[in-house]
Amino acid sequence: MLKGFLKKTVPLLMLSLVCAGQAHSTDKLLAIYTARVMSQSYPWIAEEAGLFKKYDLEVPLVFVTPGPPSVAAILSGDSEVAVIGAASITRPFVQGNKDPVFIGGIKSILTHSIVAKPDIKTPEQLKGKRIGVSRIGSNPHYFAVQALRHSKIDAREVSFIQTGGAPETLAALIAQGIDAAVLTVPTDAQALKLGYHYVIYGPDLRIAYAATTLTTRRSLIAKRGPVIGRLMRAMAEAAKIMHTDKEYTYKILGKYLRIDDRKLLDASYNVEIKALEPRLAIKLEGLQSTLEEIAPTDPRAKTVKPQEMIDTRYLNDMEKSGFMDQLWAGKR
């Protein structure tokens, strides 16, 4: 009798255990980030704080340089989620590829600056000089064009040199391969410690721009919508940590940016935190700036509205469900 009971119940028990395991299985999402800067640290925080694990996610993070390499990774499916500046994705959208979509905002204004050696004292002295940017079409390049325009300098009056990333830009400045560099925190503060100085201090300009976004593809949302939703909750919790737990944030920034200078971290945090969206809001004026940047070379950008490039379902769900209010209860 016992033997018969076991014969019937053991398979059922095994099946229930398998189903339970499947219900809580870990989903993998391939993700890239495109700059080693504080504004792209939300995935680092999520990884270190165990937030991906909390939401049953495995999210391998890979650095890919901004511009064509990162865009190719997204459009080809090599990357499923990207932390990236909006301009890189706006261009293929304007050209007719409607699959990429913005699902969250992280940074809505540019905080770059132009630093140079001591003999370049004014913006006017940048004319004819070599200015280092990570990539043509990247956030640093866009900032430089706008900042120079603010100083009544046409971008064609300087030479832009592509370096690949912020550390490489600083290295090129030190090696005298460029005359000035477009940098953001904390790399600009590192340059100041080495004797360089601000020629144009960007945070004061308050240039609206979708500098850092969370991006995926509409086709992926159709296939794996709930998985993307869990990722967005992890990102929302990472944003909360960034804005409310400075010491833990410093620990993570120190690890990923290899910085242990407290004054440098303070300087970086105090500038950057004012530009970061605590609730991952997407600012339409920032996206409009990317369209206006493209319009002179591709008139089709004038016919695109920022709303067409976004999907706010996850942000709306987190707000309407009370998730955001609960997360931020008693804060801000």
N, C-alpha and C positions, 0 to 999 in steps of 0.2 A: 504493500500500500504506500509506504514512504517512498519506495523506489518510483512508483508511478507518479506520485505527487511531484517529486523532484524532476522527473522527466518532462512534466508539463510546465512547471513554474520556472525552472532555470533558464530555458530559452526566452521566456517572457521577460525575466529579470535582465538578461543580457541585452535584449532588444531595447528595454527602457533605458539602460545605461548608455547604450550607443546613441539613442535619440537625445538624451540629456546632454551628451557630449557634443552632439551636432548643434544643439540649440545655443551652446555657449562657445562654439568654435571661434577661433581667431581669424579675422579677415585681414588679408594683406593688401595694402595700398602703396604703390610706388610713388614717392614724392621727391621733388627737387627743390632746392633753394638756389638763389642766384647772386647772393652777395653775403660776405662774412661781416655782417653789421647787426647792430642791436635790433633794428626793425624787422629782421628776418629770423629772430630767435624764438618765436612762439613754438615751432616744432621741436626745438632743442629743449625748451622748458617742458613740453608735453612728454617728451621721451624721458627726461631725467626725473620728472615728478611722478612717473608711472601712469600718466593719464591715458596714453595709448592702450596700455594693458587694462586699465579700468574699463575702457570701452571696447574691449575685445578686438583690438587692432594691432597689427604689426605694420609699422611704417618705416621702411628703410629710407634714410635721408641721404641724398646725393647732391653734391655741389656741381652745378653746371653754369658756365659763364653766361652772362646775359646776352641778349641779341639772338642771332640765328641759331646757335647751338641749343639754347633753352627752348626756343619756339619749336624747333624740329622735334625735340624730345616730347613736347606736349602734343603736337599735332599728329605725330606718328604713333602715339600710345605708349612710348617708352616710359613716359611719366603720366601718372593718373591725376596727381594733384601737384600744383606748383605754388610756391611763394615767390612772387615775381612782380616787377613793375608793369603797370597797365599798358604802356606803349608797345611792348613786345607783342602783346596779344591783340591790341587794337588794330594793328596794321593788317594781319591776315583776315580779321573780321571785315574790315573795310574792303578788302580785295575779294570778298565773297564767301569766305569760310565761316559759317555761322555756328560751327560746333563748339569752339572754345567759349567759355562763359565765366564771368566773375561771380563768385558766391559769397565773398566776404572782403571787407576792407581792413587794412592794418595801419597804413600810414597815408594821410591825406594831404600833407604839405611836404615840400622839399626842405631838407635841413643841411644840404651840402654847402660847402664854402670853397672859395678858390684861395689856395695858399701858395706862397712863392718865396723865393730867396730875398734877402733884405734889400737888394738894389732895385727891386720892383716894388714901388711904394703906392702907386695909384692904379686904378683900373685902366686908365688911358695908356699906361706903360705896358699893358699886355698886348697891344697891337704889334703884330709881326712875331709874336712869341709862340713857343710850342706849349700847348696845354694838355696835360695828361688826363684821359678819361678811361673808364674800363672798356667801353665799347661805343662806337658810333650808334646812336639810337637808344642808348641806355639812359637811366635816370641822371647820372653825372653829366652826360652830354647835353641832355635837355636843360638841366639846370644852368650849365655854362652858357648856352645860347640865350636863355631868358635873362640871366644875370648880366651878361654883356649888353644885351639890348637895354636893360634898365640903366646901364651906364652909357647909353648912346653909342655902343660899339657894335658894328655888324660882325656876326660870327665868321664871315669870310675874311676878316682882317686878322684872324689868328689861325694857327695850324693845330688841329686836334690830333693827338697821338693816342692810339689804342694800346692799353697795357694789359687788359685781362681781368683786373680786379683791384680793390683798394690797396691791399698790401703791395701789389706789383706797381701801382701808381706811385706810392710813397718811395719804393725802391728806385724807381726811375728818376724821381726828383732828387734823391740823394746822390745818384750816380751822374746827375747832370744831363740825363738823356732828355729831360724836359725842363722848361723854365718855370712852370707853374703846374699845380695839380688840383683837380676837383676831388675833394675828400669830404666824408661825413664822419660823425663820431663812431668809434673813438680814434680813427686813424688821423683825423685832423689835429687832435690834441697831441698825438705822438709827434706829428710834424712840428708843432709849436715847441715842444720840449727840445727838439733838435736845432732850434734857431730860426725856423721859417715863421712866416706871419700871415695873417689874413689880409688879402687884398680886397676880397669881397666876402663879407660875413652873411651867409645865406639865410639863417633862421630869421633875421630881421626883415627879410623881403616877403616872407609868408606866401610863397608861390604855391597856389593850389594845384595839386597834381596827385593822381592815384599812384603814389610812389611804390607802395607795397600792397599787393592784393593776394587773396586766395582764389586760385583759378582751377577749373576742371573742364570737362567736356560735357555737352548736353547728352551725347550718346552714352556716356558713362553713367550719368544720373539716371537715364532710362533703365539701365541694366542693374545698377548698384546704388540706387538712391538712398536706402536706409544706412548703408555703410558710410557714404559721404556724410550723412546726417550725424553719425556718431563721431566722425572726424571733426566736424564743426563744433560739436560740444566739447571735445577735447581742446580745440583751439580757443574756445570761449573761456575755459577754465585756465588755460595758459595765460590768456590776456589778463585775467583777474590776478594771477600770481605776479605778473609783470608790474601791474599797477599798485599792488598792495604789499608785496613782500620784497623789498629792495635787497635785503641781505641774501636771500635765496637766489634772486635774479643775478646778483653780482657773482655768486658762486658759479652759476652756469655760464655767464658771459666770460668769466675768467678762464673756464675750461675750454670753451669753444673758440674764443678769440685770443687765448693765451696771453691774457693780461692780468697781472696781480697788483697793479698800481692803484691804490684806493682813490687817489685824487683824479686819476685818469677815468676811472669808472664813475666817480661822482660827476665829473664834467660831462661825460657822455650821457649818463642817465638824465641829468637835469635838463639837458637840451632836448633829447629825443622823446622823453615821456610825454611832453606837451603835444607832440605831433601824432601820437599813436591813439587809435580808436579803441576805447575800453570795451565796447560791445560789438566790435567788428563791423561797424556801420560802413556802408559804401556811399561815398559822397559823389553825387552826380557832377558837381562842378570840377572835381578832379578828373573824372573821365572825359568831360567836355574839353579839358585842356589837352588831353592826348589826341583827341580828334582834331583840334585846331592846329596841333603840331604837324599832323600828317597832311592836312588839307592843301597846303601850298604845292605839294608834289603829287597828291592824289585827290582831285576834286570830289571823288566819291565820298570822302569823309564828311563833307558838308551835308550829305543826305542821311547820315546815320545819327540817331538819337542815343544818348547814353543809356537810356532805359532798355534799349534793345540788346545791350551787351551783358545784362545782369540777370541773375535768378536769385530772388530773395526768399525762396521758400524756407530755407534753413534758418535764416535770421528771423523771419516771421514766426516760424514754429517755436523758436526759443523764447521769443517775446510773448506770444499768445499763450503758450503753455505755462508761463510763469517761471520757466527755467532761469532766465536772466535775472528776474527780480529776486529769486531765491539765492542765486549765486552772488548777487551784489547786495544782499540785505545788510543794511547798516553801513554800506560803503558808498562814497560818492553820491 
